[in-house]
């Protein structure tokens, strides 16, 4: 029998873990990348938001995606709201295709998430072109490829640690 205190403790632990992953993603984005590494750098915060929107949709939704997108805007020094709007589009897509994504193993999930990452990067590109400070070019779409690779590694590690059935809940 589970007491109410046990459920509250489990709930706060998962919020702590979700927050920890967001802090790690923000820290990874702060690393001073340069050259081709900067062009290929995946959007770690976006991957974390999409991962939790897929696996804990009751906790990570569009509002949190928007707020974390504003943090990403501030970090990258771009138009305020550019990443925020794109993250909302990504969270919507993850929620829409949630049941489909959860059926696949890590490699198939990465292949299914790649179009979502491309869509989010395209929204960032379009908003950048419409603003006063447009991005340098279509190189902004390259992080979607490295993001799919990071997605594969994260899902593979999670499935190895917790099992495939635990990730489908």
C-alpha positions in Angstrom: 0.0 0.0 0.0 1.3 3.4 -1.0 0.9 6.2 1.5 0.2 9.8 0.3 3.6 10.9 1.6 5.4 8.3 -0.7 3.6 9.6 -3.8 4.5 13.2 -2.9 8.1 12.2 -2.5 8.2 10.4 -5.8 6.5 13.3 -7.5 9.1 15.8 -6.2 12.0 13.5 -7.1 10.8 13.4 -10.7 10.5 17.2 -10.8 14.0 17.4 -9.4 15.3 15.1 -12.1 13.5 17.0 -14.8 14.9 20.3 -13.5 18.4 18.7 -13.2 18.3 17.7 -16.9 17.2 21.2 -17.9 20.1 22.7 -15.9 22.6 20.3 -17.6 21.1 21.2 -21.0 21.6 24.9 -20.3 25.1 24.3 -19.1 26.0 22.3 -22.3 24.7 25.2 -24.3 27.0 27.6 -22.4 30.2 25.7 -23.4 32.2 28.0 -25.7 31.8 26.2 -29.0 33.6 27.5 -32.1 34.1 26.7 -35.8 32.3 23.7 -37.1 31.4 22.5 -33.6 29.3 25.7 -33.2 27.5 25.1 -36.5 26.8 21.4 -35.6 26.0 22.0 -31.9 22.6 20.4 -31.2 20.1 22.4 -29.2 20.5 20.5 -26.0 17.7 22.4 -24.3 15.3 21.7 -27.1 16.2 18.0 -26.9 15.5 18.0 -23.1 12.2 19.8 -23.6 11.1 17.4 -26.3 12.2 14.3 -24.4 10.2 15.3 -21.3 7.3 16.5 -23.3 7.2 12.9 -24.8 7.7 11.0 -21.6 6.1 13.3 -19.0 3.5 15.3 -20.9 1.6 16.2 -17.7 4.7 18.0 -16.4 6.4 19.5 -19.4 4.0 21.3 -21.8 3.9 24.3 -24.1 4.1 26.9 -21.3 7.3 25.4 -19.9 8.6 25.0 -23.5 7.9 28.6 -24.1 9.7 29.7 -20.9 12.8 27.5 -21.6 12.8 28.9 -25.2 13.1 32.4 -23.7 16.1 31.2 -21.8 17.5 29.8 -25.0 16.9 33.2 -26.7 18.7 35.0 -24.0 21.7 32.5 -24.2 22.0 32.8 -27.9 21.4 36.6 -28.1 18.7 36.3 -30.7 15.3 37.9 -31.1 13.4 37.5 -27.9 10.7 34.8 -28.6 12.4 33.2 -31.6 13.3 29.9 -29.8 10.3 30.2 -27.5 7.9 30.1 -30.5 9.8 27.2 -32.1 9.9 25.2 -28.8 6.1 25.5 -28.6 5.8 24.1 -32.1 8.1 21.2 -31.2 6.2 20.4 -28.0 3.0 20.4 -29.9 4.4 18.0 -32.5 5.8 15.7 -29.7 2.4 15.6 -28.0 0.6 15.0 -31.3 2.8 12.1 -32.3 3.4 10.9 -28.7 1.9 7.4 -29.1 3.7 6.8 -32.3 7.1 7.8 -30.9 6.7 5.6 -27.9 6.3 2.4 -30.0 9.8 2.6 -31.5 13.3 1.7 -30.3 16.0 4.3 -30.1 17.1 4.3 -33.7 13.6 4.5 -35.1 12.7 7.3 -32.6 15.7 9.3 -33.7 14.6 8.9 -37.3 11.0 10.0 -36.3 12.3 13.0 -34.2 14.5 14.3 -37.0 11.6 15.9 -38.9 10.4 17.5 -35.7 13.9 18.9 -35.1 14.0 20.2 -38.7 10.6 21.8 -38.3 11.7 23.6 -35.1 14.9 24.8 -36.7 12.9 25.9 -39.7 10.7 28.0 -37.4 13.8 29.5 -35.9 15.2 30.3 -39.3 12.0 31.9 -40.6 11.6 34.1 -37.5 15.2 35.0 -37.8 14.7 36.0 -41.4 11.7 38.1 -40.5 13.5 39.9 -37.7 16.1 42.6 -38.0 18.9 40.2 -37.4 18.6 37.3 -39.8 20.7 34.1 -39.3 23.7 33.5 -41.5 22.0 30.9 -43.7 20.7 27.4 -43.9 23.5 26.1 -41.7 21.0 26.6 -38.9 19.4 23.4 -40.1 22.5 21.3 -39.4 21.9 21.1 -35.6 18.8 18.9 -36.4 21.1 16.1 -37.6 23.3 16.3 -34.6 20.2 16.6 -32.4 18.8 13.4 -33.8 22.1 11.7 -32.9 22.0 13.0 -29.4 18.3 11.9 -29.2 19.4 8.4 -30.2 22.1 8.3 -27.5 19.7 9.7 -24.8 16.9 7.2 -25.6 19.3 4.3 -25.9 20.9 5.1 -22.5 17.4 5.6 -20.9 16.2 2.3 -22.4 19.3 0.5 -21.1 18.9 1.9 -17.6 15.1 1.6 -17.2 14.0 -0.9 -19.8 11.7 -0.3 -22.8 8.5 -0.8 -20.9 9.3 1.8 -18.3 9.8 4.4 -21.1 6.4 3.7 -22.6 4.4 4.7 -19.5 
